[in-house]
Amino acid sequence: MSAKRRRSQKNAVTQIFAGLVRCADCGWSMRFATNRQNKTPYSYYSCTYYSQHGRGWCSSHYIRYDVLYAYVLSRLQYWCRRAQIDCKRLLEKVKDNVGGECTAQTKAKLTELNRLEKRRSDVDSLFTRMYEDRAADRITERNFTMLLEKYQAEQQQLEIRIQDLKAELSHAEKWLAIVEKYATPTELTAELLNALIDKILVHEAEVGPDGIRQQEVEIFYRFIGRLDGQSLSRSSIPDPVSLPV
């Protein structure tokens, strides 16, 4: 996956965020570009859909590369430190997050798991009742054998599916194991980002009455979804003079 996401530009710079950064409103990937109009050039991301279709379709959702880099690195460092300090407590937080903010697919799996576990309990009760009925001659040997084979087959299928679902839903443990593997990172790499992050949503920035630029960036982590979000405050970083439309 990471090999597919990494793309090298003409200047041989590898874009470590390739395939991860998306517009929070239209869902399109963000395009990487460099502003060379300033004395000190800097790179940034903007909405690809806006760049192609212009105003009325979306907006720029512009964010500087160095700001995004610093924010994402700080969040990954934070979670890695949490894992080193108190792994058990972090695991509980992640599990709570998966239960409270899980995707529709995860919720469907949880619903199916609860249903199957209830059915397994019902089948166990049926076995007990069958043996009692057979002992009291309330059921023939032929019917007892037929029902026994039927419920044994169902019981086996239930066990297999329940174990599969539990393995698929063990997101918290998977994510935490990856976090522990990387310890506390000091820089971002494509390998690290693709191992821990599923996508990064960049919202349109807003400028408050005080002139400070506020911008929300959401990080969705692999296996577990969104753990936190934050508005980035920037008053000293310039916007590009113009963005291509």
Backbone as CSV, one residue per row, in Angstrom:
resi,resn,N_x,N_y,N_z,CA_x,CA_y,CA_z,C_x,C_y,C_z
1,MET,0.831,-1.205,0.000,0.000,0.000,0.000,0.860,1.248,0.000
2,SER,1.865,1.276,0.849,2.677,2.474,0.957,3.439,2.732,-0.333
3,ALA,3.833,1.661,-1.026,4.573,1.832,-2.272,3.694,2.492,-3.321
4,LYS,2.412,2.173,-3.335,1.484,2.753,-4.294,1.217,4.215,-3.967
5,ARG,1.213,4.544,-2.687,0.866,5.896,-2.284,2.017,6.870,-2.486
6,ARG,3.239,6.420,-2.458,4.374,7.323,-2.584,4.579,7.688,-4.049
7,ARG,4.670,8.967,-4.317,4.900,9.442,-5.670,6.031,10.462,-5.640
8,SER,6.949,10.335,-6.554,8.062,11.287,-6.617,7.753,12.379,-7.623
9,GLN,8.033,13.641,-7.248,7.838,14.763,-8.137,9.057,14.879,-9.071
10,LYS,8.964,15.814,-10.001,10.057,16.002,-10.958,11.351,16.419,-10.260
11,ASN,11.195,17.086,-9.109,12.394,17.507,-8.383,12.902,16.419,-7.446
12,ALA,12.371,15.187,-7.615,12.809,13.994,-6.875,12.385,14.001,-5.410
13,VAL,11.492,14.948,-5.032,10.994,14.959,-3.661,9.860,13.936,-3.532
14,THR,9.971,13.039,-2.563,8.941,12.037,-2.349,7.851,12.607,-1.455
15,GLN,6.623,12.609,-1.919,5.510,13.160,-1.151,4.976,12.100,-0.193
16,ILE,5.350,12.206,1.061,5.010,11.181,2.043,3.517,11.141,2.351
17,PHE,2.776,12.234,2.074,1.343,12.267,2.338,0.511,11.809,1.141
18,ALA,1.153,11.393,0.067,0.434,11.044,-1.158,-0.644,9.995,-0.886
19,GLY,-1.871,10.302,-1.321,-2.980,9.373,-1.157,-3.683,9.452,0.173
20,LEU,-3.161,10.256,1.096,-3.740,10.336,2.435,-4.566,11.597,2.663
21,VAL,-4.149,12.717,2.070,-4.773,14.012,2.365,-5.961,14.247,1.437
22,ARG,-7.130,14.501,2.036,-8.351,14.694,1.245,-9.105,15.941,1.700
23,CYS,-9.870,16.474,0.785,-10.742,17.600,1.093,-11.891,17.110,1.968
24,ALA,-12.148,17.786,3.060,-13.188,17.350,3.992,-14.586,17.547,3.429
25,ASP,-14.744,18.408,2.433,-16.074,18.696,1.898,-16.436,17.865,0.672
26,CYS,-15.563,17.818,-0.323,-15.901,17.058,-1.538,-15.300,15.655,-1.547
27,GLY,-14.308,15.401,-0.686,-13.726,14.068,-0.591,-12.592,13.801,-1.565
28,TRP,-12.302,14.750,-2.456,-11.231,14.535,-3.424,-9.864,14.641,-2.749
29,SER,-8.878,14.018,-3.376,-7.509,14.122,-2.870,-7.029,15.555,-3.015
30,MET,-6.123,15.938,-2.131,-5.536,17.284,-2.183,-4.312,17.255,-3.095
31,ARG,-4.170,18.300,-3.922,-3.027,18.376,-4.818,-1.857,19.083,-4.128
32,PHE,-0.665,18.579,-4.407,0.556,19.147,-3.837,1.146,20.135,-4.830
33,ALA,1.532,21.304,-4.338,2.150,22.308,-5.207,3.127,23.143,-4.392
34,THR,3.928,23.929,-5.086,4.904,24.794,-4.419,4.704,26.239,-4.869
35,ASN,4.618,27.139,-3.919,4.496,28.564,-4.193,5.899,29.158,-4.281
36,ARG,6.262,29.597,-5.464,7.600,30.156,-5.680,7.556,31.674,-5.855
37,GLN,6.395,32.283,-5.559,6.274,33.731,-5.715,6.932,34.479,-4.556
38,ASN,7.043,33.795,-3.412,7.682,34.424,-2.258,9.206,34.289,-2.351
39,LYS,9.889,35.095,-1.561,11.349,35.017,-1.524,11.803,33.633,-1.075
40,THR,11.063,33.091,-0.090,11.336,31.720,0.366,10.191,30.829,-0.089
41,PRO,10.382,29.988,-1.108,9.314,29.127,-1.611,8.826,28.166,-0.527
42,TYR,7.573,27.808,-0.593,7.025,26.822,0.341,5.971,25.994,-0.383
43,SER,5.776,24.781,0.089,4.823,23.867,-0.537,3.511,23.858,0.237
44,TYR,2.461,23.434,-0.435,1.145,23.422,0.195,0.252,22.391,-0.490
45,TYR,-0.886,22.128,0.125,-1.922,21.280,-0.464,-3.170,22.119,-0.699
46,SER,-3.907,21.807,-1.760,-5.200,22.433,-2.009,-6.111,21.409,-2.674
47,CYS,-7.405,21.681,-2.632,-8.397,20.742,-3.151,-8.250,20.579,-4.669
48,THR,-8.107,19.353,-5.136,-7.954,19.077,-6.561,-9.222,19.409,-7.331
49,TYR,-10.368,19.120,-6.744,-11.643,19.380,-7.420,-11.838,20.874,-7.637
50,TYR,-11.486,21.670,-6.631,-11.558,23.124,-6.748,-10.599,23.622,-7.823
51,SER,-9.404,23.052,-7.844,-8.403,23.468,-8.819,-8.873,23.221,-10.247
52,GLN,-9.652,22.150,-10.448,-10.107,21.784,-11.780,-11.388,22.507,-12.192
53,HIS,-12.288,22.750,-11.225,-13.616,23.270,-11.569,-13.882,24.683,-11.066
54,GLY,-13.106,25.150,-10.091,-13.251,26.518,-9.634,-14.325,26.730,-8.591
55,ARG,-14.572,27.991,-8.299,-15.539,28.367,-7.269,-16.943,27.911,-7.657
56,GLY,-17.730,27.608,-6.643,-19.074,27.107,-6.878,-19.147,25.597,-6.777
57,TRP,-18.014,24.937,-6.954,-17.948,23.482,-6.845,-17.349,23.074,-5.510
58,CYS,-16.305,23.755,-5.108,-15.696,23.516,-3.803,-14.882,24.762,-3.475
59,SER,-14.015,24.688,-2.471,-13.124,25.800,-2.141,-11.717,25.249,-1.977
60,SER,-10.743,26.111,-1.806,-9.344,25.682,-1.896,-8.917,24.715,-0.799
61,HIS,-9.422,24.897,0.433,-9.003,24.071,1.566,-7.478,24.075,1.708
62,TYR,-6.897,25.196,1.374,-5.433,25.344,1.360,-4.813,25.123,2.742
63,ILE,-3.719,24.348,2.764,-2.940,24.193,3.982,-1.476,24.026,3.603
64,ARG,-0.605,24.701,4.331,0.818,24.587,4.049,1.341,23.220,4.453
65,TYR,2.300,22.723,3.660,2.895,21.414,3.907,3.578,21.361,5.265
66,ASP,4.335,22.411,5.615,5.075,22.374,6.879,4.138,22.401,8.082
67,VAL,2.995,23.080,7.946,2.018,23.109,9.036,1.378,21.731,9.206
68,LEU,0.982,21.127,8.097,0.396,19.788,8.148,1.393,18.786,8.708
69,TYR,2.635,18.861,8.250,3.690,17.954,8.707,3.866,18.055,10.221
70,ALA,3.982,19.280,10.721,4.216,19.484,12.154,3.042,18.972,12.989
71,TYR,1.822,19.221,12.496,0.642,18.788,13.248,0.551,17.261,13.306
72,VAL,0.682,16.603,12.165,0.574,15.143,12.126,1.678,14.499,12.961
73,LEU,2.900,15.012,12.863,4.002,14.471,13.657,3.713,14.622,15.145
74,SER,3.172,15.760,15.549,2.886,15.982,16.974,1.825,15.017,17.491
75,ARG,0.813,14.700,16.648,-0.238,13.772,17.085,0.304,12.342,17.188
76,LEU,1.116,11.938,16.238,1.686,10.595,16.301,2.643,10.470,17.486
77,GLN,3.430,11.506,17.741,4.323,11.490,18.901,3.521,11.401,20.190
78,TYR,2.398,12.110,20.231,1.547,12.095,21.424,1.037,10.687,21.709
79,TRP,0.488,10.019,20.690,-0.060,8.678,20.912,1.037,7.664,21.209
80,CYS,2.190,7.829,20.585,3.305,6.915,20.875,3.775,7.082,22.319
81,ARG,3.823,8.320,22.808,4.204,8.552,24.210,3.170,7.947,25.151
82,ARG,1.900,8.111,24.800,0.840,7.521,25.625,0.993,6.006,25.711
83,ALA,1.368,5.393,24.597,1.549,3.935,24.573,2.714,3.515,25.458
84,GLN,3.782,4.325,25.478,4.942,3.996,26.289,4.656,4.192,27.781
85,ILE,3.879,5.235,28.122,3.611,5.560,29.527,2.583,4.627,30.156
86,ASP,1.462,4.435,29.452,0.385,3.612,30.018,-0.352,2.917,28.880
87,CYS,0.204,1.805,28.446,-0.342,1.069,27.310,-1.762,0.579,27.601
88,LYS,-1.993,0.117,28.817,-3.301,-0.439,29.164,-4.392,0.617,29.093
89,ARG,-4.114,1.806,29.633,-5.126,2.867,29.615,-5.403,3.328,28.189
90,LEU,-4.358,3.429,27.369,-4.547,3.834,25.983,-5.379,2.794,25.238
91,LEU,-5.137,1.531,25.519,-5.904,0.473,24.873,-7.385,0.609,25.191
92,GLU,-7.704,0.937,26.435,-9.100,1.114,26.820,-9.712,2.305,26.093
93,LYS,-8.945,3.378,25.948,-9.444,4.560,25.241,-9.728,4.231,23.783
94,VAL,-8.822,3.508,23.166,-8.999,3.152,21.761,-10.207,2.237,21.594
95,LYS,-10.373,1.289,22.515,-11.531,0.390,22.450,-12.835,1.166,22.600
96,ASP,-12.848,2.133,23.518,-14.041,2.971,23.696,-14.325,3.755,22.435
97,ASN,-13.260,4.234,21.785,-13.432,5.012,20.563,-14.011,4.157,19.448
98,VAL,-13.508,2.931,19.320,-14.001,2.028,18.279,-15.475,1.724,18.519
99,GLY,-15.851,1.571,19.784,-17.247,1.292,20.096,-18.143,2.483,19.901
100,GLY,-17.622,3.697,20.168,-18.463,4.880,20.100,-18.485,5.565,18.756
101,GLU,-17.386,5.461,17.969,-17.323,6.172,16.702,-16.961,5.233,15.556
102,CYS,-17.378,4.000,15.655,-17.009,3.041,14.631,-17.798,3.285,13.344
103,THR,-17.299,2.757,12.271,-17.930,2.932,10.977,-19.179,2.075,10.880
104,ALA,-19.971,2.318,9.836,-21.199,1.542,9.616,-20.870,0.062,9.446
105,GLN,-19.753,-0.229,8.779,-19.343,-1.620,8.577,-19.012,-2.286,9.902
106,THR,-18.314,-1.562,10.777,-17.966,-2.117,12.082,-19.214,-2.332,12.931
107,LYS,-20.133,-1.376,12.898,-21.380,-1.514,13.660,-22.163,-2.732,13.185
108,ALA,-22.177,-2.967,11.869,-22.886,-4.125,11.327,-22.258,-5.429,11.821
109,LYS,-20.920,-5.430,11.902,-20.237,-6.626,12.397,-20.527,-6.863,13.873
110,LEU,-20.571,-5.777,14.652,-20.896,-5.913,16.076,-22.305,-6.438,16.270
111,THR,-23.236,-5.943,15.449,-24.625,-6.417,15.514,-24.704,-7.894,15.168
112,GLU,-23.984,-8.285,14.113,-23.980,-9.688,13.706,-23.364,-10.568,14.794
113,LEU,-22.280,-10.087,15.414,-21.631,-10.856,16.469,-22.575,-11.077,17.645
114,ASN,-23.272,-10.041,18.060,-24.231,-10.183,19.168,-25.331,-11.165,18.821
115,ARG,-25.801,-11.101,17.577,-26.869,-12.010,17.148,-26.390,-13.463,17.140
116,LEU,-25.194,-13.679,16.628,-24.658,-15.044,16.552,-24.369,-15.616,17.938
117,GLU,-23.862,-14.785,18.836,-23.593,-15.265,20.199,-24.888,-15.631,20.924
118,LYS,-25.952,-14.877,20.662,-27.257,-15.220,21.243,-27.758,-16.528,20.667
119,ARG,-27.593,-16.698,19.357,-28.033,-17.952,18.725,-27.217,-19.127,19.245
120,ARG,-25.925,-18.942,19.456,-25.097,-20.018,20.016,-25.602,-20.436,21.383
121,SER,-25.974,-19.464,22.200,-26.532,-19.767,23.515,-27.849,-20.534,23.394
122,ASP,-28.668,-20.141,22.414,-29.939,-20.836,22.193,-29.704,-22.284,21.760
123,VAL,-28.720,-22.487,20.887,-28.409,-23.845,20.420,-27.911,-24.709,21.571
124,ASP,-27.104,-24.140,22.460,-26.646,-24.887,23.643,-27.825,-25.330,24.493
125,SER,-28.812,-24.456,24.633,-30.016,-24.798,25.410,-30.817,-25.886,24.705
126,LEU,-30.834,-25.825,23.376,-31.560,-26.850,22.614,-30.937,-28.225,22.800
127,PHE,-29.602,-28.272,22.852,-28.936,-29.562,23.092,-29.367,-30.157,24.427
128,THR,-29.376,-29.331,25.461,-29.768,-29.805,26.790,-31.204,-30.346,26.777
129,ARG,-32.100,-29.600,26.131,-33.501,-30.005,26.069,-33.674,-31.296,25.267
130,MET,-32.907,-31.440,24.182,-33.000,-32.645,23.354,-32.625,-33.892,24.142
131,TYR,-31.531,-33.804,24.892,-31.092,-34.959,25.680,-32.119,-35.286,26.767
132,GLU,-32.710,-34.267,27.346,-33.749,-34.494,28.357,-34.978,-35.146,27.733
133,ASP,-35.376,-34.695,26.542,-36.528,-35.270,25.850,-36.256,-36.721,25.449
134,ARG,-35.020,-36.970,25.015,-34.694,-38.353,24.613,-34.680,-39.274,25.825
135,ALA,-34.145,-38.783,26.941,-34.100,-39.606,28.155,-35.504,-39.924,28.668
136,ALA,-36.438,-38.997,28.429,-37.815,-39.192,28.892,-38.689,-39.807,27.809
137,ASP,-38.084,-40.237,26.718,-38.809,-40.836,25.583,-39.859,-39.901,24.983
138,ARG,-39.585,-38.587,25.049,-40.504,-37.644,24.415,-40.124,-37.385,22.949
139,ILE,-39.016,-38.000,22.498,-38.573,-37.870,21.121,-37.982,-39.201,20.682
140,THR,-38.224,-39.581,19.430,-37.723,-40.857,18.927,-36.223,-40.787,18.684
141,GLU,-35.606,-41.945,18.612,-34.170,-42.017,18.345,-33.836,-41.425,16.988
142,ARG,-34.708,-41.679,15.988,-34.477,-41.161,14.637,-34.500,-39.635,14.628
143,ASN,-35.522,-39.046,15.256,-35.615,-37.592,15.285,-34.488,-36.974,16.116
144,PHE,-34.122,-37.675,17.181,-33.029,-37.172,18.021,-31.734,-37.095,17.222
145,THR,-31.429,-38.169,16.455,-30.206,-38.202,15.652,-30.227,-37.126,14.568
146,MET,-31.388,-36.955,13.941,-31.516,-35.967,12.873,-31.300,-34.543,13.412
147,LEU,-31.931,-34.235,14.551,-31.776,-32.909,15.151,-30.358,-32.689,15.673
148,LEU,-29.770,-33.761,16.207,-28.414,-33.658,16.733,-27.435,-33.266,15.631
149,GLU,-27.556,-33.920,14.467,-26.674,-33.608,13.341,-26.905,-32.174,12.847
150,LYS,-28.166,-31.772,12.813,-28.507,-30.427,12.345,-27.901,-29.348,13.248
151,TYR,-28.094,-29.490,14.545,-27.614,-28.471,15.476,-26.106,-28.507,15.660
152,GLN,-25.496,-29.683,15.515,-24.044,-29.761,15.583,-23.405,-29.012,14.415
153,ALA,-24.002,-29.184,13.212,-23.498,-28.475,12.037,-23.656,-26.956,12.218
154,GLU,-24.818,-26.533,12.736,-25.036,-25.106,12.963,-24.083,-24.573,14.023
155,GLN,-23.869,-25.352,15.069,-22.970,-24.936,16.139,-21.555,-24.723,15.616
156,GLN,-21.100,-25.613,14.747,-19.764,-25.496,14.169,-19.650,-24.239,13.303
157,GLN,-20.675,-23.979,12.490,-20.669,-22.784,11.639,-20.687,-21.504,12.478
158,LEU,-21.458,-21.532,13.565,-21.528,-20.373,14.454,-20.165,-20.076,15.075
159,GLU,-19.483,-21.104,15.532,-18.179,-20.919,16.169,-17.164,-20.324,15.202
160,ILE,-17.172,-20.818,13.961,-16.225,-20.322,12.962,-16.481,-18.846,12.667
161,ARG,-17.762,-18.493,12.455,-18.097,-17.105,12.129,-17.846,-16.162,13.304
162,ILE,-18.135,-16.623,14.507,-17.912,-15.792,15.698,-16.426,-15.496,15.871
163,GLN,-15.596,-16.490,15.679,-14.160,-16.285,15.811,-13.630,-15.360,14.718
164,ASP,-14.166,-15.492,13.501,-13.759,-14.614,12.403,-14.124,-13.155,12.705
165,LEU,-15.333,-12.948,13.213,-15.782,-11.597,13.530,-14.951,-10.978,14.649
166,LYS,-14.634,-11.764,15.658,-13.824,-11.262,16.763,-12.436,-10.845,16.278
167,ALA,-11.888,-11.623,15.342,-10.572,-11.287,14.795,-10.640,-9.996,13.988
168,GLU,-11.731,-9.832,13.218,-11.895,-8.625,12.406,-12.133,-7.391,13.271
169,LEU,-12.707,-7.579,14.442,-13.048,-6.452,15.301,-11.962,-6.101,16.320
170,SER,-10.846,-6.803,16.266,-9.777,-6.529,17.234,-8.912,-5.363,16.754
171,HIS,-9.576,-4.272,16.339,-8.879,-3.114,15.776,-7.937,-2.461,16.784
172,ALA,-8.398,-2.323,18.004,-7.615,-1.600,19.012,-6.245,-2.237,19.212
173,GLU,-6.226,-3.553,19.350,-4.964,-4.251,19.576,-4.026,-4.104,18.377
174,LYS,-4.605,-4.161,17.151,-3.788,-4.042,15.944,-3.111,-2.674,15.881
175,TRP,-3.902,-1.627,16.101,-3.374,-0.267,15.996,-2.323,-0.010,17.074
176,LEU,-2.605,-0.460,18.288,-1.682,-0.227,19.386,-0.364,-0.974,19.162
177,ALA,-0.433,-2.152,18.576,0.788,-2.911,18.297,1.679,-2.157,17.318
178,ILE,1.062,-1.490,16.329,1.834,-0.708,15.367,2.441,0.519,16.040
179,VAL,1.661,1.185,16.894,2.157,2.357,17.620,3.379,1.996,18.452
180,GLU,3.303,0.883,19.160,4.422,0.451,20.000,5.653,0.122,19.164
181,LYS,5.429,-0.373,17.959,6.540,-0.737,17.080,7.386,0.478,16.721
182,TYR,6.728,1.615,16.514,7.455,2.804,16.069,7.979,3.659,17.216
183,ALA,7.705,3.271,18.456,8.174,4.032,19.624,7.770,5.495,19.474
184,THR,8.693,6.432,19.672,8.381,7.860,19.519,9.107,8.398,18.296
185,PRO,8.400,8.613,17.186,9.058,9.053,15.952,9.552,10.495,16.045
186,THR,10.645,10.768,15.380,11.191,12.131,15.337,10.975,12.770,13.972
187,GLU,10.545,11.981,12.999,10.237,12.496,11.674,9.167,11.614,11.029
188,LEU,8.522,12.154,10.024,7.489,11.409,9.321,8.074,10.745,8.083
189,THR,7.641,9.520,7.847,8.007,8.808,6.625,6.736,8.242,6.017
190,ALA,6.793,7.907,4.743,5.630,7.305,4.080,5.259,5.989,4.760
191,GLU,6.269,5.216,5.165,6.018,3.937,5.833,5.250,4.138,7.128
192,LEU,5.674,5.102,7.932,5.016,5.378,9.204,3.584,5.857,8.987
193,LEU,3.399,6.794,8.076,2.069,7.352,7.831,1.093,6.286,7.334
194,ASN,1.526,5.471,6.399,0.637,4.461,5.840,0.379,3.307,6.794
195,ALA,1.272,3.118,7.763,1.066,2.074,8.766,0.023,2.486,9.789
196,LEU,-0.021,3.786,10.129,-0.878,4.253,11.215,-2.116,5.027,10.771
197,ILE,-2.071,5.638,9.598,-3.135,6.559,9.197,-3.867,6.065,7.958
198,ASP,-5.182,6.183,7.997,-6.016,5.807,6.862,-6.267,7.003,5.953
199,LYS,-6.587,8.144,6.554,-6.804,9.355,5.763,-6.721,10.584,6.666
200,ILE,-6.481,11.738,6.033,-6.430,13.027,6.733,-7.379,13.969,6.014
201,LEU,-8.384,14.460,6.725,-9.350,15.375,6.134,-8.998,16.810,6.513
202,VAL,-8.879,17.657,5.500,-8.548,19.065,5.710,-9.795,19.907,5.442
203,HIS,-10.239,20.662,6.445,-11.400,21.528,6.311,-10.994,22.889,5.777
204,GLU,-11.977,23.631,5.271,-11.708,24.992,4.825,-11.376,25.859,6.031
205,ALA,-10.384,26.713,5.885,-9.970,27.581,6.980,-10.948,28.744,7.154
206,GLU,-11.018,29.251,8.366,-11.830,30.418,8.674,-10.963,31.436,9.411
207,VAL,-11.170,32.695,9.098,-10.424,33.759,9.756,-11.354,34.459,10.743
208,GLY,-10.981,34.447,12.029,-11.807,35.049,13.059,-11.682,36.549,13.095
209,PRO,-12.482,37.191,13.935,-12.457,38.652,14.078,-11.075,39.181,14.471
210,ASP,-10.296,38.342,15.141,-8.958,38.761,15.564,-7.913,38.578,14.466
211,GLY,-8.354,38.099,13.298,-7.438,37.920,12.181,-6.657,36.619,12.202
212,ILE,-6.919,35.776,13.191,-6.212,34.496,13.292,-6.925,33.442,12.441
213,ARG,-6.140,32.730,11.662,-6.667,31.705,10.757,-6.860,30.396,11.512
214,GLN,-8.088,29.896,11.508,-8.408,28.640,12.179,-8.737,27.583,11.124
215,GLN,-8.176,26.397,11.296,-8.422,25.341,10.320,-8.459,23.981,11.012
216,GLU,-9.528,23.254,10.769,-9.666,21.931,11.392,-9.044,20.865,10.500
217,VAL,-8.281,19.987,11.118,-7.675,18.847,10.435,-8.037,17.584,11.209
218,GLU,-8.643,16.630,10.535,-9.050,15.382,11.177,-8.156,14.240,10.698
219,ILE,-7.623,13.489,11.641,-6.817,12.317,11.311,-7.632,11.066,11.614
220,PHE,-7.796,10.220,10.606,-8.479,8.939,10.788,-7.414,7.849,10.756
221,TYR,-7.273,7.161,11.871,-6.232,6.158,12.005,-6.704,4.798,11.480
222,ARG,-5.765,4.027,11.025,-6.097,2.694,10.505,-6.712,1.835,11.603
223,PHE,-7.707,1.067,11.242,-8.404,0.119,12.107,-9.369,0.772,13.094
224,ILE,-9.085,1.994,13.565,-9.875,2.535,14.677,-10.604,3.834,14.367
225,GLY,-10.293,4.486,13.266,-10.996,5.711,12.916,-10.425,6.955,13.571
226,ARG,-11.303,7.912,13.873,-10.891,9.228,14.371,-10.750,9.208,15.890
227,LEU,-9.580,9.582,16.377,-9.343,9.659,17.816,-9.451,11.080,18.334
228,ASP,-9.020,12.028,17.517,-9.047,13.414,17.952,-9.082,14.331,16.743
229,GLY,-9.404,15.570,16.979,-9.403,16.584,15.931,-8.966,17.888,16.552
230,GLN,-8.481,18.795,15.760,-7.988,20.041,16.331,-8.012,21.128,15.268
231,SER,-8.300,22.352,15.704,-8.221,23.496,14.815,-6.832,24.109,14.924
232,LEU,-6.206,24.318,13.790,-4.874,24.895,13.776,-4.992,26.409,13.685
233,SER,-4.334,27.101,14.597,-4.352,28.564,14.602,-3.082,29.085,13.947
234,ARG,-3.245,29.943,12.939,-2.078,30.474,12.257,-2.317,31.939,11.914
235,SER,-1.489,32.790,12.432,-1.616,34.210,12.134,-0.419,34.745,11.377
236,SER,0.680,33.978,11.359,1.912,34.493,10.763,2.274,33.807,9.463
237,ILE,1.505,32.758,9.067,1.840,32.029,7.853,0.995,32.564,6.702
238,PRO,1.599,33.043,5.647,0.838,33.652,4.557,0.119,32.636,3.695
239,ASP,-1.038,33.009,3.165,-1.714,32.213,2.153,-1.060,32.498,0.802
240,PRO,-1.257,31.629,-0.168,-0.692,31.912,-1.477,-1.369,33.135,-2.087
241,VAL,-0.632,33.833,-2.906,-1.206,35.016,-3.553,-2.398,34.619,-4.397
242,SER,-2.266,33.517,-5.120,-3.388,33.013,-5.905,-3.213,31.522,-6.110
243,LEU,-4.344,30.843,-6.234,-4.314,29.412,-6.502,-4.851,29.175,-7.904
244,PRO,-4.280,28.236,-8.644,-4.790,27.951,-9.975,-6.201,27.410,-9.918
245,VAL,-7.060,27.872,-10.789,-8.466,27.457,-10.800,-8.733,26.578,-12.002
